[in-house]
Amino acid sequence: MEKIILDTDIGDDIDDAFALALAVRSPEIELVGVTTVFRGSAARARMAKALLRTYERTDIPVYAGMDIPFIQELPVRPEDRVNEKGEFLPCQYEADMDLEQYETLHAVDYLIQRIHGAPGEITLVPIGPLTNIAAAIRRAPEIAQEVKGITLMGGYFHEDIPEWNIFCDPEAARIVFTSGIPIRAVGLDVTLKCRMTPEMLDRLESMDEQPANLLNRLTKRWLKATGNDAPVLHDPLTVGTLLCPDFVKFEQIPVQVGLEKEVRARTLIRDGAGPGTAVIEAAAKVDQEAYLKFFMERVFGME
Ligand SMILES: [Ca+2]
């Protein structure tokens, strides 16, 4: 069984919640812990805990991590809001999540300790900005030899457009990509093809069980706050590549995360390895029909 730590910015985009649901519903992986990242990581940790509670998995520990990128200014989104204490609240946040309690250890300390405790066993699955993972590598560089690998959602490898997770912390992305850890990146090249259909949303609405009820409420709140018309399953596809290798085909390419001016936050394909460049496996093709079917069976019990 693959041991994973899911590092998530749950609460902004809706797909993190579905990724967490897929991880919990998949016997092939052991979700040893969840870490949260990016502004409002404490509120995000309470959200993750609330979703895990609906699956009766409060045994899975959740740790809040880095709120602020290395040097990138925090972006502002129209749906952003804060509570009376000035704490950033993701748009999907529900008031009764205030009661949820996550672990007191900082996510970066947890990552270092947990990886040290099981060398060669843990796959990190970052589905948000890479600030936590980069901070852990900076503080304890030896974890680069102890992690089994990283499977991340991020990048846009065949388009000259920055992707959100890299855009929010390019310096962190550069540190992670050049860490020497084997990297598999599932980027917008493939994830944009995995969009939920109206039938899938109807199915979610019609289900009468606690996890589906919460996922449905979060989805509705997200659709309303952002004006989107359907979730795109970026993060669940990333988790899905650990479950069924046939959904996505990867290619080995030398990639550099751009840091300067017009190439900032772009994932640039280079001619070969060199300073600041690392050969990674980037997702190149996806069988979206097979994946969406699998996702619906797993998360919604849909035949
Ligand atoms: Ca995410």
Residues whose N, C-alpha, C, O or C-beta is under 5 A from the ligand:
A	BS01	CA	D9 D16 I127 G128 D235
